[in-house]
Each structure stands twice: as structure tokens, then as C-alpha cells.
Amino acid sequence: MVGNFFQELAKKLAERWAVLLMLPGALFVMIAWAGSRLGQRHALDWSRLNGIVSTTAASISRQSPGTQAVLVVAVLLAATGAGAATQALAGWTRLIWLGQWPRVLAPWQRWRIRRRRHRWHGHVQRRQRLEQAAPRPTRTTEQQDAIDVAAGRANRIAMAEPGRPTWMGDRIHAVERVALNRYGLDLPFTWPRLWLVLPDATRTEIATTHGAFAAAVATGTWAWPYLFLGIRWWPAILIGVVVSLVGRAHGRSAVADLTTLSESALDLHARLLAKALGVAGEQSTGPLTLTEGFEVTALVRKGR
């Protein structure tokens, strides 16, 4: 599902190249130049930096207009190159956020999943105990509040039993589980077909959240060059950490919206796919049944 879910990522990045590549690239080039000149020993020596900037500006001002134009073009090319090189790493950022870690990290990934499952089941079991102790007909407001708190804590970890090592990965995983367990749909196979029959308004909303996630990935990816620059100038590590946290926060928000919209699309429009494939009659209404979903899955998988 993930590959199809974010298939427009490259397109969205291309549409926003001026914001996502040029401007951050120019900022990085300037910081990298200043940091490299300062080095580790004088990392926060602002008077030294002021002297370097003044000397460089004076030197450039003495150059001919043609030379100055060449320097401007060189800076722009360096900024664009830095941006393009950084965004080539966007796929790695996305995979890390969504919990699709490389095989070398498999032991840590399994540990993370076990830990998340243990915490999630603990909150779910507490909610179930509270519900059993306070049947709905006699349940007080305070008892319902306690149940809601336990349910909210479980949902903050994952919307279904965790199966990924990260929060964002589990949001995607939860939609896949809901699609299979509630509607009988194997989402990696059925989502591309469902996308084609969704109403335009629904597709527009989902595409918009695709763009928001793409922008968050682009932002978070800028942490990599700053962390690398930290080898030469340690304050760049702090910048990288802040950039990473900002991008991750935006990514979590976008994924939350994306998965909510996608699950809603399944609830409201999964029957459209069943009708298009002849599994359900044209006059049929209501949510897709489990039996119909299994038939749809069998058709689109084609024995695979």
C-alpha cells in the first residue's frame, strides 16, 4: 500500500522545487561556507565570522560586474545542486519514518514492534477491564471518562495492533488491517483500483494530504546534510536536530490526515469498486461486506 499511497511524492517535490530545493539549498550553502571557515575551534566566534564576511564582501565588491554575475550564478547552481542532492535522500527519510528499515536494523525493528505491542495491549486490556467492570446501562460519567482515557492512550500508540516500529508506519499499517479485517480488501492490490473509481472531491482531498506529506519529507531530509556538516562545524548538528524534529512533526500531522481520509474513503466508497468489478449489483448500497471484499481481492490479485 505504501508504494501506491505515496506515488505522487516525486511529482509534488518537482512542483515545489523553488521552495524545497532552491531556498533551503541557498541557506545551506551559506551556512556550510561560514561553518567551514570557522571550524570547530572557533565555532561560535561571531566576531571572527563578522570579519570573514566583511573581508569576503569587500573582495567581491572589487570584482568586475561580469565576475560578480558569475559568482551569483555559481552560488545559485551550488544551492540547486545541494537541494537536488539532499532530496535524493528523501526516499530514505520516508522509509525511516514509515518503519521500512533496512535489514541490518531488523533486530532493533523487531524490538521496537514488540515494545509498542506490549504497551498497546496493556492499554487495550485496561479499557476492556474497565468496560467489564462498568456495564453500559449502569456506567457513570466518571467510569466512561476512565474508559475513554484508556482507549485514547492505546490509539495514541497505534489505531490497530502495532506492526511497524514507528508511529507513522503504524498509522499506515492500521488502515491496511482495517481494510482486510473489516472489508476483506488486500489494500496493496485494491487501492490503485479503488483510486480510479473514487469521486473527484475525495481524490483531491487525499492528493492534498499527499502533498503535505511530501513537503514534510522534504523538510525532514534537510537534517542529513546539516548532520554531516557537523563533522566540520558542530553547531550544524543542532540545526539538523531541529530540522528533523520540525519535519517529523509535520509528517505525523500529514500522515494522520492521510490515513483518516483513506479509511474514510474505504468506509464510504469501497462499494464503488465492487460495483465496477461486477461483484456487487448496481443497486446495492451500504458499506462493503466482508464476503464481497474477499471476492474483490481475489479478482484483483489474479492468483498472485
C-alpha positions as CSV (number, residue, x, y, z in Angstrom):
1,M,0.0,0.0,0.0
2,V,2.7,2.4,0.9
3,G,4.3,2.5,-2.5
4,N,0.9,3.3,-4.1
5,F,-0.1,5.6,-1.3
6,F,2.8,7.9,-1.9
7,Q,3.3,7.5,-5.6
8,E,2.8,11.3,-6.2
9,L,5.7,12.2,-3.9
10,A,8.2,12.9,-6.7
11,K,5.6,14.9,-8.6
12,K,4.8,17.1,-5.6
13,L,8.5,17.7,-4.9
14,A,9.0,18.8,-8.5
15,E,6.1,21.2,-8.3
16,R,7.6,22.9,-5.3
17,W,11.3,22.9,-6.3
18,A,11.8,26.6,-5.7
19,V,10.7,26.3,-2.1
20,L,12.0,22.8,-1.3
21,L,15.3,23.0,-3.2
22,M,16.5,26.5,-4.1
23,L,15.8,28.4,-0.9
24,P,16.9,25.7,1.6
25,G,19.8,25.0,-0.7
26,A,21.0,28.6,-0.7
27,L,20.7,28.7,3.1
28,F,22.7,25.5,3.5
29,V,25.4,26.8,1.1
30,M,25.8,30.0,3.2
31,I,25.8,28.1,6.5
32,A,28.2,25.5,5.1
33,W,30.6,28.2,3.9
34,A,30.5,30.1,7.2
35,G,30.8,27.0,9.3
36,S,33.7,25.6,7.2
37,R,35.6,28.9,7.6
38,L,35.0,28.9,11.4
39,G,35.8,25.3,12.0
40,Q,35.3,23.5,15.4
41,R,37.8,25.6,17.4
42,H,36.0,28.9,16.6
43,A,32.5,27.5,16.0
44,L,30.8,30.3,17.9
45,D,33.3,33.1,17.4
46,W,30.9,35.7,15.9
47,S,33.5,38.5,15.7
48,R,35.7,36.2,13.6
49,L,32.7,35.4,11.4
50,N,31.9,39.1,11.0
51,G,35.5,39.7,9.9
52,I,35.3,36.9,7.4
53,V,32.0,38.2,5.9
54,S,33.3,41.8,5.7
55,T,36.6,40.7,4.0
56,T,34.7,38.5,1.5
57,A,32.1,41.2,0.7
58,A,34.9,43.8,0.2
59,S,36.7,41.4,-2.1
60,I,33.6,40.7,-4.2
61,S,32.8,44.4,-4.5
62,R,36.2,45.0,-6.1
63,Q,35.5,42.4,-8.8
64,S,34.1,43.3,-12.2
65,P,30.3,43.1,-12.9
66,G,30.9,40.0,-15.1
67,T,32.8,38.2,-12.3
68,Q,30.1,39.1,-9.8
69,A,27.5,37.7,-12.1
70,V,29.5,34.5,-12.4
71,L,29.7,34.3,-8.6
72,V,25.9,34.7,-8.3
73,V,25.3,32.0,-10.9
74,A,27.8,29.7,-9.1
75,V,26.0,30.2,-5.8
76,L,22.6,29.5,-7.4
77,L,24.0,26.4,-9.0
78,A,25.5,25.3,-5.7
79,A,22.2,25.9,-3.9
80,T,20.3,23.9,-6.5
81,G,22.8,21.1,-6.5
82,A,22.7,20.9,-2.7
83,G,19.0,20.8,-2.8
84,A,18.8,18.2,-5.5
85,A,21.4,16.0,-3.7
86,T,19.6,16.3,-0.5
87,Q,16.2,15.5,-2.0
88,A,17.7,12.4,-3.5
89,L,17.8,11.2,0.1
90,A,14.1,11.8,0.6
91,G,13.3,8.2,-0.1
92,W,15.4,7.2,2.9
93,T,13.7,9.7,5.2
94,R,10.3,8.3,4.1
95,L,11.3,4.7,4.7
96,I,12.7,5.5,8.2
97,W,9.6,7.4,9.1
98,L,7.2,4.7,7.8
99,G,9.2,1.9,9.6
100,Q,10.5,0.2,6.5
101,W,14.0,-0.1,7.9
102,P,16.9,-1.8,6.1
103,R,17.6,-5.4,7.0
104,V,20.7,-4.5,9.1
105,L,18.3,-2.9,11.6
106,A,16.0,-5.9,11.8
107,P,16.8,-6.8,15.4
108,W,16.1,-3.2,16.6
109,Q,12.9,-3.1,14.4
110,R,11.6,-6.3,16.0
111,W,12.4,-5.0,19.5
112,R,10.6,-1.7,18.7
113,I,7.5,-3.6,17.4
114,R,7.4,-5.9,20.5
115,R,7.7,-2.9,22.8
116,R,4.9,-1.0,21.0
117,R,2.6,-4.0,21.0
118,H,3.2,-4.6,24.7
119,R,2.3,-1.0,25.6
120,W,-0.7,-1.0,23.2
121,H,-2.1,-4.3,24.6
122,G,-1.7,-3.0,28.1
123,H,-3.9,0.0,27.4
124,V,-6.5,-2.1,25.4
125,Q,-6.7,-4.7,28.2
126,R,-7.2,-1.9,30.8
127,R,-10.0,-0.4,28.7
128,Q,-11.6,-3.9,28.4
129,R,-11.4,-4.4,32.2
130,L,-13.0,-1.0,32.8
131,E,-15.8,-1.8,30.4
132,Q,-16.5,-5.2,32.0
133,A,-16.5,-3.6,35.5
134,A,-18.9,-0.9,34.4
135,P,-21.6,-2.3,32.0
136,R,-23.0,0.4,29.7
137,P,-26.6,0.6,31.2
138,T,-25.2,1.4,34.7
139,R,-22.0,3.2,33.7
140,T,-21.3,6.6,35.2
141,T,-19.8,9.6,33.6
142,E,-16.6,9.1,35.6
143,Q,-16.3,5.5,34.5
144,Q,-16.9,6.4,30.9
145,D,-14.1,9.0,31.2
146,A,-11.7,6.4,32.5
147,I,-12.6,4.1,29.6
148,D,-12.1,6.9,27.1
149,V,-8.7,7.8,28.6
150,A,-7.5,4.1,28.3
151,A,-8.8,4.0,24.7
152,G,-7.1,7.3,23.9
153,R,-3.8,6.1,25.2
154,A,-4.0,3.0,23.0
155,N,-4.9,5.0,20.0
156,R,-2.0,7.4,20.5
157,I,0.3,4.4,20.1
158,A,-1.5,2.9,17.2
159,M,-5.0,2.7,15.7
160,A,-4.7,-1.1,15.5
161,E,-2.3,-3.7,16.9
162,P,1.2,-2.3,16.1
163,G,3.1,-3.9,13.2
164,R,5.7,-1.3,12.4
165,P,8.5,0.2,14.5
166,T,7.3,3.8,14.1
167,W,4.1,5.8,14.8
168,M,3.7,6.9,11.2
169,G,4.3,3.4,9.9
170,D,1.7,2.0,12.2
171,R,-0.9,4.6,11.0
172,I,-0.5,3.2,7.5
173,H,-0.5,-0.4,8.9
174,A,-3.7,0.3,10.7
175,V,-5.5,1.3,7.5
176,E,-4.3,-1.9,5.9
177,R,-5.5,-4.0,8.8
178,V,-8.9,-2.3,8.8
179,A,-9.3,-2.8,5.1
180,L,-8.5,-6.5,5.4
181,N,-10.3,-7.4,8.6
182,R,-13.4,-5.2,8.1
183,Y,-13.8,-5.2,4.3
184,G,-11.8,-8.2,3.1
185,L,-9.6,-5.9,0.9
186,D,-5.9,-6.5,0.4
187,L,-5.1,-2.9,0.1
188,P,-1.7,-3.1,-1.8
189,F,-3.7,-4.7,-4.6
190,T,-7.1,-3.0,-4.3
191,W,-6.1,0.6,-3.5
192,P,-4.9,1.5,-7.1
193,R,-8.2,0.2,-8.5
194,L,-10.2,2.0,-5.8
195,W,-8.4,5.2,-6.6
196,L,-9.6,5.1,-10.1
197,V,-13.3,5.0,-9.1
198,L,-13.2,7.5,-6.2
199,P,-15.1,10.7,-6.6
200,D,-13.0,13.7,-7.7
201,A,-13.6,15.5,-4.4
202,T,-12.2,12.6,-2.4
203,R,-9.2,12.2,-4.6
204,T,-8.5,15.9,-4.4
205,E,-8.5,15.8,-0.6
206,I,-6.2,12.7,-0.5
207,A,-3.9,14.3,-3.1
208,T,-3.6,17.4,-1.0
209,T,-2.5,15.4,2.0
210,H,0.0,13.6,-0.2
211,G,1.5,17.0,-1.0
212,A,1.6,17.9,2.7
213,F,3.5,14.7,3.5
214,A,5.8,15.3,0.6
215,A,6.7,18.7,1.9
216,A,7.3,17.2,5.4
217,V,9.6,14.6,4.0
218,A,11.5,17.3,2.1
219,T,11.9,19.4,5.2
220,G,13.0,16.4,7.3
221,T,15.5,15.3,4.7
222,W,17.4,18.6,5.1
223,A,18.6,17.2,8.5
224,W,21.0,14.9,6.8
225,P,23.4,17.5,5.2
226,Y,23.4,19.5,8.4
227,L,24.3,16.5,10.5
228,F,27.1,15.7,8.0
229,L,28.3,19.3,8.2
230,G,28.6,18.8,11.9
231,I,31.8,16.9,11.3
232,R,33.3,20.3,10.3
233,W,31.2,22.7,12.4
234,W,29.4,21.2,15.4
235,P,26.5,23.8,15.7
236,A,25.2,22.3,12.4
237,I,24.3,19.2,14.4
238,L,21.9,21.3,16.5
239,I,20.4,22.7,13.3
240,G,20.0,19.2,11.9
241,V,18.2,18.0,15.0
242,V,15.8,21.0,14.9
243,V,15.1,20.5,11.2
244,S,14.5,16.8,11.8
245,L,12.0,17.4,14.6
246,V,10.1,20.0,12.7
247,G,9.9,17.8,9.6
248,R,8.8,14.8,11.7
249,A,6.1,16.8,13.4
250,H,4.7,17.9,10.1
251,G,5.0,14.4,8.8
252,R,3.0,13.0,11.7
253,S,0.3,15.5,11.1
254,A,0.1,14.8,7.4
255,V,0.1,11.0,7.9
256,A,-2.7,11.3,10.5
257,D,-4.8,13.3,8.0
258,L,-3.9,11.0,5.1
259,T,-4.8,7.8,6.9
260,T,-8.0,9.2,8.3
261,L,-9.1,10.3,4.8
262,S,-8.1,7.0,3.3
263,E,-10.0,4.9,5.9
264,S,-13.0,7.2,5.3
265,A,-12.7,6.6,1.6
266,L,-12.9,2.9,2.3
267,D,-16.0,3.3,4.5
268,L,-17.8,5.5,2.0
269,H,-16.7,4.3,-1.4
270,A,-15.3,0.7,-1.3
271,R,-18.7,-0.5,-2.7
272,L,-17.9,1.6,-5.9
273,L,-15.0,-0.8,-6.6
274,A,-17.2,-3.9,-6.0
275,K,-19.8,-2.5,-8.5
276,A,-17.1,-1.6,-11.1
277,L,-15.8,-5.2,-10.9
278,G,-19.3,-6.8,-11.0
279,V,-19.1,-8.2,-7.5
280,A,-22.0,-6.1,-6.2
281,G,-25.1,-5.1,-8.0
282,E,-25.6,-1.6,-9.3
283,Q,-28.5,-1.0,-6.9
284,S,-26.6,-2.3,-3.8
285,T,-25.9,0.2,-1.1
286,G,-24.1,0.5,2.3
287,P,-20.6,-0.5,3.4
288,L,-18.8,-3.3,1.6
289,T,-19.4,-6.7,3.2
290,L,-16.5,-9.0,4.1
291,T,-17.6,-11.6,1.6
292,E,-17.8,-9.0,-1.2
293,G,-14.4,-7.7,-0.2
294,F,-12.8,-11.2,-0.4
295,E,-14.2,-11.6,-3.9
296,V,-12.8,-8.2,-4.9
297,T,-9.4,-9.1,-3.5
298,A,-9.4,-12.5,-5.3
299,L,-10.2,-10.7,-8.6
300,V,-7.5,-8.0,-8.4
301,R,-4.8,-10.3,-7.1
302,K,-5.3,-12.6,-10.1
303,G,-3.8,-15.5,-8.2
304,R,-0.7,-13.6,-7.1
